[in-house]
């Protein structure tokens, strides 16, 4: 992978992920995450089948890889009533059709980290969620040992609302997960993050996404 710091500062642009990204998307996920994703997941991403995604590309490259993705975020819409955090929204809305955007995976290849790409991708997700009138938040899971990801989401003003014990099962070992939420369109937590009211500890396999968020 080209190290952008050894050349000119890269010009990063963002676009929807498309079918031609399939191979690169699979390779990057394999390199970045301990969780192995099924082929069907990637096919759904590149076809937009229930998944909304953004890719980052370095258009300053002079070779034929200037449109090859070097970062990505994948998301899907989930009804609030079907999420682990439905109870956070019951108290302040009479609407029954509230939705949330769930971040499935977020990643940037090694040579392009610390350039603000991940932050820009998350901002795209937040902007998308805010454009949907009945959406109240963006949420995700982070494995408990991934301190860089935890610090990143806190810096992005996500709220830590739950710790889920033994949420992940990877290579024969269980790991806890932290659940983060970014509220939009008037959504808000009923109390302080991780207070006794909302720090309910349980395990769910329904919406497990990226270990790093």
C-alpha positions in Angstrom: 0.0 0.0 0.0 1.3 3.5 -0.9 2.2 5.5 2.1 0.6 8.9 1.4 3.0 10.7 3.8 5.9 9.8 1.5 4.3 11.5 -1.4 2.0 14.6 -1.6 -0.8 14.9 0.9 -3.6 12.7 -0.4 -6.8 14.0 -1.8 -9.6 12.0 -0.2 -13.1 11.8 -1.6 -16.1 9.9 -0.4 -18.6 8.0 -2.4 -21.1 5.1 -2.1 -19.5 1.6 -2.2 -20.2 -0.1 -5.5 -20.0 -3.6 -7.1 -16.5 -3.0 -8.3 -15.3 -2.6 -4.7 -16.2 -6.2 -3.8 -12.7 -7.7 -3.8 -11.0 -4.7 -2.1 -13.8 -4.6 0.6 -13.3 -8.3 1.4 -9.5 -8.0 1.6 -9.7 -5.0 3.9 -12.2 -6.6 6.3 -10.1 -9.7 6.4 -7.0 -7.6 7.3 -8.7 -5.4 9.9 -11.2 -7.5 11.8 -10.9 -10.7 13.8 -14.5 -11.5 12.9 -15.0 -13.3 9.6 -17.9 -12.0 7.5 -19.8 -14.2 5.1 -19.7 -13.5 1.4 -23.4 -12.6 1.5 -22.5 -9.6 3.7 -20.2 -8.2 1.2 -22.6 -8.8 -1.7 -25.3 -7.0 0.3 -22.9 -4.1 0.9 -21.9 -3.6 -2.7 -25.5 -4.0 -4.0 -27.0 -1.8 -1.4 -29.3 -4.6 -0.3 -30.5 -3.3 3.1 -27.1 -1.6 3.7 -26.1 2.0 3.2 -22.3 2.5 2.9 -19.6 5.1 2.1 -16.1 4.5 0.7 -13.1 6.7 0.9 -10.7 6.9 -2.1 -7.5 8.7 -2.8 -8.0 10.5 -6.0 -4.5 12.0 -5.9 -2.9 8.7 -6.9 -1.4 8.6 -10.3 -1.9 4.9 -10.9 -5.0 3.0 -11.9 -5.9 2.5 -8.2 -7.1 6.0 -7.6 -10.7 4.8 -7.3 -9.8 1.8 -5.0 -11.3 2.2 -1.6 -8.9 2.8 1.3 -11.6 3.3 4.0 -15.3 2.5 4.4 -18.3 2.5 6.7 -21.2 0.2 6.4 -24.6 0.7 8.1 -28.2 -0.5 8.2 -31.4 1.0 9.4 -33.0 -0.8 12.4 -36.4 -0.1 14.0 -35.8 1.3 17.5 -38.3 -1.2 18.9 -36.1 -4.1 17.6 -32.8 -2.7 19.0 -31.1 -3.3 22.3 -31.7 0.3 23.3 -35.4 0.6 22.7 -35.9 1.6 26.3 -33.8 4.7 25.9 -36.4 6.2 23.6 -39.7 5.1 25.1 -39.8 7.9 27.6 -39.7 10.9 25.4 -41.7 10.0 22.3 -45.1 8.7 21.5 -44.1 7.7 18.0 -44.0 4.0 17.3 -42.0 4.2 14.1 -38.7 5.4 15.4 -35.6 4.2 13.7 -31.8 4.0 14.4 -28.8 3.7 12.1 -26.5 0.9 13.2 -22.8 1.0 12.2 -21.8 -2.4 11.1 -18.2 -1.9 10.2 -15.8 1.0 10.0 -12.2 0.8 8.8 -9.2 2.5 7.2 -6.2 0.8 5.7 -2.9 1.2 7.6 -1.2 3.7 5.2 -4.1 6.2 5.5 -4.8 6.3 9.2 -4.6 9.4 11.3 -5.7 11.6 8.4 -9.3 12.2 9.6 -10.8 9.6 7.2 -12.6 7.6 9.8 -14.0 10.8 11.4 -15.3 12.0 8.0 -16.9 8.7 7.3 -18.7 8.8 10.7 -19.8 12.3 10.0 -21.4 11.1 6.8 -23.4 8.5 8.8 -24.5 11.1 11.3 -25.6 13.5 8.5 -27.5 10.7 6.9 -29.2 9.7 10.1 -30.1 13.4 10.9 -31.8 13.6 7.4 -34.3 10.9 8.4 -37.1 12.6 10.4 -38.0 9.6 12.5 -34.4 8.5 13.2 -33.2 9.2 16.7 -29.6 8.0 16.8 -26.6 6.2 15.4 -25.3 3.3 17.5 -22.6 0.6 17.4 -20.7 -1.9 19.4 -17.0 -1.8 20.3 -15.1 -4.8 21.8 -14.0 -4.0 25.3 -10.3 -4.2 24.7 -10.2 -1.9 21.7 -9.1 1.3 23.5 -8.3 3.3 20.4 -11.8 2.7 19.0 -13.4 3.6 22.4 -11.4 6.8 22.5 -12.3 7.6 18.9 -16.0 7.4 19.5 -15.8 9.4 22.7 -14.0 12.1 20.7 -16.7 12.0 18.1 -19.2 12.7 20.9 -20.8 9.3 21.0 -22.3 8.4 24.4 -21.3 5.2 26.2 -24.6 3.7 27.4 -24.1 0.0 28.0 -21.5 -2.7 28.7 -22.7 -6.0 27.3 -20.9 -9.0 28.9 -19.7 -11.8 26.7 -21.1 -10.2 23.6 -18.5 -11.4 21.2 -17.2 -15.0 20.8 -13.9 -15.0 18.9 -11.6 -17.9 18.4 -13.0 -19.7 21.4 -13.1 -16.8 23.8 -15.8 -14.4 25.0 -15.3 -10.6 25.1 -17.5 -7.8 26.5 -18.8 -5.0 24.3 -19.4 -1.4 24.8 -22.4 0.2 23.2 -22.2 3.8 22.0 -24.9 6.1 20.7 -24.9 9.4 18.9 -28.3 11.1 19.3 -30.0 13.0 16.4 -33.3 14.7 15.8 -34.0 15.3 19.5 -33.1 11.8 20.7 -31.4 11.9 24.1 -30.5 9.6 27.0 -32.9 9.6 29.9 -29.9 9.8 32.3 -26.2 9.9 32.5 -24.2 7.2 30.5 -23.8 3.9 32.4 -26.0 5.0 35.3 -27.8 2.1 37.0 -31.1 2.8 35.1 -29.6 2.0 31.7 -26.5 0.0 32.4 -28.4 -3.2 31.9 -26.0 -6.0 31.2 -27.1 -8.7 28.9 -25.9 -10.5 25.7 -27.6 -10.3 22.3 -26.5 -11.8 19.1 -29.0 -10.1 16.8 -27.1 -7.0 15.7 -23.4 -7.9 16.3 -21.2 -5.8 14.0 -17.6 -4.7 13.8 -15.3 -5.3 16.7 -14.0 -1.8 16.3 -17.3 -0.3 15.5 
